[in-house]
Every structure is written in C-alpha cells, then in structure tokens.
Amino acid sequence: MFKPDSNPTGPTPVASKADHKPLCHSVADCLDHYFRTLNGHAPNALYDVILGQVEPPLLRATLRYCAGNQSKAAGVLGLNRATLRKKLSQYQINASDLK
C-alpha cells in the first residue's frame, strides 16, 4: 500500500496491518534461512549464537526507550538491575551512550 505525498521521487511506502507479523514469525523465518544455508554443516552452540544476536539490540533499544536509565530498563525487561549491568558488561554496551 502506498500513500501519495509531495516527494518528487515517488510515493512513500506505508505499512498496513497485514504487513505486521509477530516477532516469533520473523525469528522462525531467519532460523529457517540459517538452516538452509548451512550446506550440510552441523550448527554449533546455536542457543548461544541466537542470544548473542538478539540480546544486544534488545538491551540497546530498551535503554534508548528508557533514556539510559538502567533501573527503569531492568524493570521493562523484567531483569534484576545487577543482571542487566552484567549483560551490558558482557556485550560492552555503555548505557550513557544510548541516552
């Protein structure tokens, strides 16, 4: 679906409700693609690989949403503040850079 505007390069795409799907569908699609591209190789430590790909953007986005407030971010994430701090250290994320 496109919404016309005054943009001389053409219409601006607008997402419709039909374009939105739950995050779990996107994850499943990505995992299916990952398995197809293994070319017969066995996956290794997949759980850790997935967490390493998902946790950092989750932490960054939540901290931005909470304006860098770690206590608030921990609450939003459902984590203890010490656990959040440990994960920030693990992924070398500086909360003050995300304000």
URJOPE-V504511 format. One record per helix or strand. SS is the DSSP state (helix for helix, strand for strand). FROM is the first residue (numbers start at 1). TO is the last residue. If there is no record, write none. Layout:
SS_FROM_TO, SS_FROM_TO
//
This chain:
strand_2_3, strand_12_13, helix_17_19, helix_23_36, helix_46_65, helix_70_77, helix_81_90, helix_95_98
//
